[in-house]
Amino acid sequence: MSDNGRVNRRDIIILGSTGSIGTQAIDVATANPDRIRVVGIGAGGGNPKLLARQALDLGVSVVAVAAATSAQELQLALYAAGDERGYARGEFRLPKILAGPHAMTELARWNCDIVLNAITGSIGLAPTLSALEAGHKVALANKESLVAGGPLVRAAAAPGQIIPVDSEHSALAQAARAGRDDEVRRLIVTASGGPFRGRTRDELSDVTVEQAMAHPTWNMGKVITINSATLVNKGLEVIETHEYFRTPYEDITVVVHPQSVIHSMVEFIDGSTIAQASPPDMRLPIAHALAWPERLSDAAAPVDWTRSQEWTFEPLDDEAFPAVALARHAGESGKCLPAIYNAANEECVAAFVAGALPFLGIVDTVSRVLSDAPGFAEPGTVEEVLDAESWARVRANELISKAGR
């Protein structure tokens, strides 16, 4: 807050502005113009028309596009969007365009208060490090920054410089404010259980892509939705939880909560458990990250406490869904194994979608890749992370090819 008690408006940059998290972040910013101003946006380049509309709607000064070949398309889309609004050329100012594989990393250094990193994949690691080195706070929705590049991010980040966006980690951060760090006994991460909750391993042998895409709670992209069906996504979140809060893996518990209203819990040494509850709506953790440590009014609808409802909790079935235990092993082992876990899974999910690998083969193959991994050192550079991922992708595809013969 400012000295007169008023909350200062924050300038933010959104990396991945055309994706689900990015578009919802723009909704949050648009609803709170006195608190949040978007000054720069960036995306891969697959939807230049949407990126152009966002740029003009928000009045940003800079736009980044990762595909250099999309720069001209973006410029033409900006002029077309301007024409649609009745602007003559020269009557509106075009934002500066950054283009190419390093455009997001450059944008992350741009003058602002907070960088929201909603990029998908390991290409989000370098922009995270760039923003941290520039001294910006980072609202982090890019899992790979912590899963694949945890040691690098830890070395670059000052205390409190990274703010979680995932609903589970946002919930943990909110609940942890109820006590001191030395009063926390364990962190409890909730999981919906995905579309196959309650099935045995044998009952998962014939799962189709369409069935795996039918998530009971969230509307997400293909990779994340299938990761939720295998519970790989929860495994990644366990690694993230360890990295965010520096909590030992043995003090991180996963519990299945099908209703997805309790987003995670913190258990304290006196026996108290503090939970964060809200209907499943990503606008709330996004808003919380952008306003942290303050809150924005009416970011999302609250729980309706006048309505009768039941919340249930179940233990995780590690036999049917071994992905979480496998992620713990990778995280505890370190030395690029989390990056290998993530990269191998991406290849396996692609193979499953293409019909080249059965559903159970996803996690089984990831396990084989981890077992075959040579002695990688703890990564010290982005290139070392990418080298480990490259090895994992090659090895995963070798195993996938053998399985299809």
TORTOR-396792 format. One record per residue (C-alpha): residue number from 1; z, y, x. Coordinates in steps of 0.2 Angstrom, whole numbers, plus 5000, padded with zeros to 4 digits. Each point is the difference from the previous one (the first is absolute). Layout:
BEGIN
{NUM, {Z, Y, X}}
...
//
This chain:
BEGIN
{1, {5000, 5000, 5000}}
{2, {4998, 5018, 5005}}
{3, {5014, 5012, 5004}}
{4, {5000, 5007, 4982}}
{5, {5001, 4983, 4992}}
{6, {4982, 4998, 4995}}
{7, {4991, 4984, 5005}}
{8, {4985, 5004, 5012}}
{9, {4983, 4994, 4996}}
{10, {4994, 4987, 5012}}
{11, {4982, 4998, 5007}}
{12, {4994, 4983, 5000}}
{13, {4985, 4990, 5007}}
{14, {4995, 4984, 4991}}
{15, {4991, 4987, 5010}}
{16, {4992, 4988, 4988}}
{17, {4998, 5012, 4986}}
{18, {4987, 4991, 4990}}
{19, {5011, 4984, 4999}}
{20, {5013, 4995, 4987}}
{21, {5015, 5008, 5010}}
{22, {4990, 5015, 5004}}
{23, {4994, 5004, 4983}}
{24, {5017, 4998, 4993}}
{25, {5007, 5011, 5014}}
{26, {4988, 5014, 4994}}
{27, {5006, 4998, 4982}}
{28, {5018, 5003, 5006}}
{29, {4994, 5015, 5011}}
{30, {4990, 5007, 4985}}
{31, {5015, 4998, 4989}}
{32, {5011, 5009, 5012}}
{33, {4990, 5015, 5007}}
{34, {5016, 5010, 5004}}
{35, {5007, 4986, 5011}}
{36, {4985, 4991, 5008}}
{37, {4983, 5007, 5006}}
{38, {4986, 4988, 5007}}
{39, {4992, 5008, 5015}}
{40, {4989, 4986, 5006}}
{41, {4994, 4983, 4994}}
{42, {4991, 4986, 5008}}
{43, {4991, 4983, 4995}}
{44, {4989, 4987, 5007}}
{45, {4984, 5007, 4992}}
{46, {4996, 4987, 4987}}
{47, {5002, 5013, 4986}}
{48, {4994, 5017, 5006}}
{49, {4998, 5007, 4982}}
{50, {5018, 4997, 4996}}
{51, {5006, 5007, 5017}}
{52, {4989, 5015, 4997}}
{53, {5008, 5003, 4983}}
{54, {5017, 4998, 5007}}
{55, {4997, 5012, 5014}}
{56, {4994, 5014, 4988}}
{57, {5013, 4996, 4987}}
{58, {5014, 5002, 5013}}
{59, {4992, 5014, 5010}}
{60, {5003, 4991, 5016}}
{61, {4995, 5007, 5017}}
{62, {4995, 4984, 5008}}
{63, {4993, 4983, 4995}}
{64, {4998, 4985, 5011}}
{65, {4988, 4985, 4998}}
{66, {5002, 4985, 5011}}
{67, {4982, 4995, 4998}}
{68, {4990, 5012, 5011}}
{69, {4984, 4996, 4989}}
{70, {5009, 5006, 4985}}
{71, {5002, 5018, 5006}}
{72, {4984, 5006, 4994}}
{73, {5002, 4991, 4983}}
{74, {5017, 5009, 4999}}
{75, {4993, 5017, 5003}}
{76, {4986, 4997, 4987}}
{77, {5014, 4994, 4988}}
{78, {5010, 5016, 5003}}
{79, {4985, 5011, 4996}}
{80, {4996, 4989, 4984}}
{81, {5018, 5002, 4994}}
{82, {4999, 5018, 5003}}
{83, {4984, 5002, 4990}}
{84, {5008, 4990, 4986}}
{85, {5014, 5013, 4999}}
{86, {4988, 5014, 5000}}
{87, {5003, 5006, 5018}}
{88, {4985, 5007, 5009}}
{89, {4999, 4996, 5019}}
{90, {5010, 5013, 5009}}
{91, {5012, 5002, 4985}}
{92, {5011, 4986, 5006}}
{93, {5006, 4995, 5017}}
{94, {4996, 4983, 5006}}
{95, {5015, 4991, 5009}}
{96, {4998, 4995, 5018}}
{97, {4993, 4982, 5001}}
{98, {5007, 4988, 5013}}
{99, {4989, 4984, 5001}}
{100, {5000, 4984, 5010}}
{101, {5013, 4986, 5006}}
{102, {5012, 5013, 5006}}
{103, {4999, 5012, 4986}}
{104, {5016, 4994, 4991}}
{105, {5010, 5001, 5017}}
{106, {4994, 5018, 5002}}
{107, {5004, 5004, 4982}}
{108, {5018, 4993, 5002}}
{109, {5003, 5013, 5013}}
{110, {4995, 5014, 4989}}
{111, {5013, 5013, 4996}}
{112, {5011, 4994, 4986}}
{113, {5017, 4995, 4995}}
{114, {4997, 4982, 4994}}
{115, {4986, 4987, 5003}}
{116, {4998, 4987, 4987}}
{117, {4992, 4985, 5008}}
{118, {4992, 4990, 4986}}
{119, {4986, 4992, 5011}}
{120, {4998, 4981, 4998}}
{121, {5000, 4989, 5016}}
{122, {5004, 5002, 5019}}
{123, {4989, 5015, 5001}}
{124, {5015, 5009, 4992}}
{125, {5010, 4998, 5016}}
{126, {4992, 5013, 5011}}
{127, {5002, 5013, 4987}}
{128, {5018, 4996, 4997}}
{129, {5003, 5002, 5019}}
{130, {4990, 5016, 5000}}
{131, {5010, 5008, 4986}}
{132, {5017, 4995, 5008}}
{133, {4995, 5007, 5017}}
{134, {4995, 5016, 4991}}
{135, {5018, 5001, 4993}}
{136, {4995, 4997, 4982}}
{137, {5010, 4990, 4988}}
{138, {4990, 4985, 4995}}
{139, {5001, 4993, 4982}}
{140, {4994, 4983, 5004}}
{141, {4990, 4988, 4988}}
{142, {4990, 4992, 5014}}
{143, {5009, 4983, 5003}}
{144, {4991, 4996, 5016}}
{145, {5008, 5015, 5009}}
{146, {5016, 4991, 5000}}
{147, {4995, 4982, 4998}}
{148, {4987, 5000, 5014}}
{149, {5006, 5015, 5010}}
{150, {5019, 5000, 4998}}
{151, {5005, 5002, 5018}}
{152, {4987, 5015, 5002}}
{153, {5006, 5009, 4985}}
{154, {5019, 4997, 5004}}
{155, {4996, 5008, 5017}}
{156, {4991, 5015, 4993}}
{157, {5011, 5004, 4984}}
{158, {5016, 5011, 5000}}
{159, {5014, 4995, 4988}}
{160, {4995, 5004, 4983}}
{161, {4982, 5004, 5004}}
{162, {4993, 4986, 4990}}
{163, {5002, 4999, 4981}}
{164, {4996, 4984, 4991}}
{165, {4988, 5000, 4985}}
{166, {5000, 4982, 4995}}
{167, {5010, 4998, 4985}}
{168, {5012, 4987, 5008}}
{169, {5003, 5011, 5016}}
{170, {5002, 5016, 4990}}
{171, {5013, 4991, 4989}}
{172, {5009, 4994, 5016}}
{173, {5000, 5017, 5007}}
{174, {5007, 5008, 4984}}
{175, {5013, 4987, 4997}}
{176, {5006, 5001, 5019}}
{177, {5005, 5018, 4997}}
{178, {5015, 4993, 4990}}
{179, {5009, 4996, 5017}}
{180, {5000, 5001, 5019}}
{181, {4988, 4989, 5010}}
{182, {5015, 4990, 5007}}
{183, {5006, 4996, 4982}}
{184, {4984, 4991, 4996}}
{185, {5001, 4981, 4999}}
{186, {4983, 4995, 4995}}
{187, {4984, 5006, 4993}}
{188, {4993, 4991, 4984}}
{189, {4981, 5002, 4998}}
{190, {4994, 4995, 4982}}
{191, {4983, 4991, 4997}}
{192, {4992, 4998, 4983}}
{193, {4995, 4982, 5005}}
{194, {4982, 5003, 4996}}
{195, {4989, 4990, 4987}}
{196, {5006, 4983, 5006}}
{197, {5019, 5002, 5000}}
{198, {5008, 4984, 4995}}
{199, {4986, 4989, 5006}}
{200, {5002, 4986, 5013}}
{201, {4989, 4999, 5015}}
{202, {4990, 4986, 4992}}
{203, {4997, 5011, 4985}}
{204, {4992, 5013, 5011}}
{205, {4986, 4989, 5008}}
{206, {4986, 5005, 4987}}
{207, {5004, 5018, 4998}}
{208, {4984, 5011, 4998}}
{209, {4997, 5018, 5006}}
{210, {5001, 5006, 4982}}
{211, {5017, 4992, 4997}}
{212, {5006, 5007, 5017}}
{213, {4994, 5017, 4994}}
{214, {5010, 5000, 4984}}
{215, {5016, 5009, 5006}}
{216, {5013, 5001, 4986}}
{217, {5007, 5018, 5005}}
{218, {4989, 5010, 5011}}
{219, {4982, 5005, 5000}}
{220, {4994, 5000, 5018}}
{221, {4986, 4996, 5012}}
{222, {4993, 4983, 5003}}
{223, {5008, 4996, 5017}}
{224, {5018, 5007, 4995}}
{225, {4999, 4991, 4983}}
{226, {4996, 4983, 5008}}
{227, {5013, 5004, 5013}}
{228, {5012, 5002, 4986}}
{229, {4995, 4983, 4993}}
{230, {5003, 4991, 5017}}
{231, {5015, 5011, 5003}}
{232, {4993, 5005, 5016}}
{233, {5002, 5018, 4994}}
{234, {5019, 4997, 4999}}
{235, {5000, 4993, 5017}}
{236, {4991, 5016, 5007}}
{237, {5014, 5010, 4991}}
{238, {5014, 4990, 5008}}
{239, {4992, 5005, 5017}}
{240, {4999, 5018, 4994}}
{241, {5018, 5000, 4994}}
{242, {5006, 4994, 5017}}
{243, {4989, 5014, 5009}}
{244, {5005, 5014, 4987}}
{245, {5019, 4996, 5000}}
{246, {5002, 4991, 5017}}
{247, {5009, 4986, 4990}}
{248, {5001, 4983, 5007}}
{249, {4989, 4987, 4991}}
{250, {5015, 4990, 4996}}
{251, {5007, 5014, 4990}}
{252, {4984, 5002, 4989}}
{253, {4999, 4990, 4984}}
{254, {4986, 4998, 4988}}
{255, {5003, 4996, 4982}}
{256, {4988, 4998, 4986}}
{257, {5001, 5013, 4986}}
{258, {4986, 4997, 4988}}
{259, {5002, 5016, 4990}}
{260, {4998, 5011, 5015}}
{261, {5012, 5013, 4994}}
{262, {5013, 4998, 5014}}
{263, {4989, 5005, 5015}}
{264, {5013, 4994, 5013}}
{265, {5019, 5001, 5004}}
{266, {5012, 5004, 5013}}
{267, {5016, 4989, 5002}}
{268, {5015, 5009, 5008}}
{269, {5015, 4992, 5010}}
{270, {5012, 5003, 4985}}
{271, {4990, 4989, 4989}}
{272, {4991, 5014, 4990}}
{273, {4981, 4999, 4997}}
{274, {4990, 5015, 4997}}
{275, {4983, 4998, 4992}}
{276, {4986, 5012, 4996}}
{277, {4992, 4997, 4983}}
{278, {4984, 5008, 4992}}
{279, {4985, 4993, 4990}}
{280, {4986, 4994, 5012}}
{281, {4991, 5017, 5004}}
{282, {4995, 5004, 5018}}
{283, {5001, 5019, 4996}}
{284, {5019, 4999, 5001}}
{285, {5001, 4994, 5018}}
{286, {4985, 5011, 5005}}
{287, {5009, 5015, 4993}}
{288, {5016, 4996, 5008}}
{289, {4992, 4998, 5017}}
{290, {4991, 5017, 4999}}
{291, {5015, 5009, 4994}}
{292, {5013, 4990, 5011}}
{293, {5015, 5003, 5000}}
{294, {4998, 5010, 4984}}
{295, {4993, 4993, 4984}}
{296, {4986, 5006, 4988}}
{297, {5003, 5002, 4982}}
{298, {4992, 4987, 4988}}
{299, {4990, 4991, 5014}}
{300, {5000, 4985, 4989}}
{301, {5007, 4994, 4984}}
{302, {5018, 4993, 5001}}
{303, {5007, 4983, 4994}}
{304, {5002, 5001, 4981}}
{305, {5019, 4996, 4999}}
{306, {4999, 5000, 4981}}
{307, {4989, 4985, 4999}}
{308, {5007, 4982, 5001}}
{309, {4993, 4992, 5016}}
{310, {5004, 4986, 5013}}
{311, {4998, 5000, 5018}}
{312, {5001, 4983, 5009}}
{313, {5001, 4995, 5019}}
{314, {4995, 4984, 5008}}
{315, {5001, 4993, 5018}}
{316, {4984, 4999, 5009}}
{317, {4991, 4983, 5001}}
{318, {4996, 4999, 5019}}
{319, {4992, 4983, 4998}}
{320, {4987, 5006, 4987}}
{321, {4999, 5017, 5008}}
{322, {5003, 4998, 5019}}
{323, {4992, 5017, 5004}}
{324, {5016, 5010, 5001}}
{325, {5009, 4987, 5012}}
{326, {4984, 5001, 5010}}
{327, {5001, 5019, 5001}}
{328, {5018, 4999, 5005}}
{329, {4995, 4988, 5015}}
{330, {4986, 5012, 5005}}
{331, {5012, 5015, 4999}}
{332, {5014, 4992, 5010}}
{333, {4988, 4994, 5013}}
{334, {4992, 5017, 5002}}
{335, {4987, 5001, 5014}}
{336, {4985, 5004, 4989}}
{337, {5004, 4985, 4988}}
{338, {5002, 5012, 4985}}
{339, {4983, 5008, 5003}}
{340, {4993, 4982, 5002}}
{341, {5008, 4995, 4983}}
{342, {4992, 5015, 4991}}
{343, {4983, 4998, 5008}}
{344, {4998, 4982, 4998}}
{345, {5005, 5002, 4982}}
{346, {4987, 5013, 4997}}
{347, {4987, 4988, 5006}}
{348, {5007, 4985, 4989}}
{349, {5000, 5011, 4985}}
{350, {4982, 5005, 5002}}
{351, {4996, 4981, 5003}}
{352, {5009, 4996, 4984}}
{353, {4991, 5013, 4990}}
{354, {4983, 4993, 5007}}
{355, {5005, 4983, 4995}}
{356, {5001, 4993, 5018}}
{357, {5019, 4997, 4999}}
{358, {5012, 4994, 4987}}
{359, {5014, 5010, 4994}}
{360, {5013, 4990, 5009}}
{361, {4989, 5001, 5016}}
{362, {5004, 5018, 5001}}
{363, {5018, 4999, 5006}}
{364, {4997, 4983, 5008}}
{365, {4986, 5007, 5011}}
{366, {5011, 5015, 5005}}
{367, {5014, 4988, 5005}}
{368, {4987, 4991, 5011}}
{369, {4994, 5016, 5008}}
{370, {5018, 5005, 5004}}
{371, {5003, 4983, 5008}}
{372, {4985, 5002, 5011}}
{373, {5003, 5018, 5006}}
{374, {5001, 5002, 5019}}
{375, {5014, 5009, 5008}}
{376, {4996, 5018, 4995}}
{377, {5012, 5013, 5007}}
{378, {5009, 5013, 4989}}
{379, {4986, 5013, 4996}}
{380, {5001, 5016, 5010}}
{381, {4983, 5008, 4994}}
{382, {4989, 5000, 4984}}
{383, {4987, 4990, 5010}}
{384, {5012, 4986, 5004}}
{385, {5004, 4999, 4981}}
{386, {4981, 4999, 4996}}
{387, {4997, 4987, 5013}}
{388, {5013, 4989, 4993}}
{389, {4993, 5002, 4982}}
{390, {4982, 4997, 5007}}
{391, {5006, 4983, 5007}}
{392, {5009, 4996, 4984}}
{393, {4984, 5003, 4990}}
{394, {4989, 4990, 5011}}
{395, {5013, 4985, 5000}}
{396, {5002, 5001, 4981}}
{397, {4981, 4999, 4997}}
{398, {4999, 4986, 5012}}
{399, {5013, 4990, 4990}}
{400, {4992, 5006, 4983}}
{401, {4983, 4993, 5007}}
{402, {5008, 4983, 5005}}
{403, {5008, 4999, 4983}}
{404, {4984, 5002, 4991}}
{405, {4991, 4986, 5009}}
//
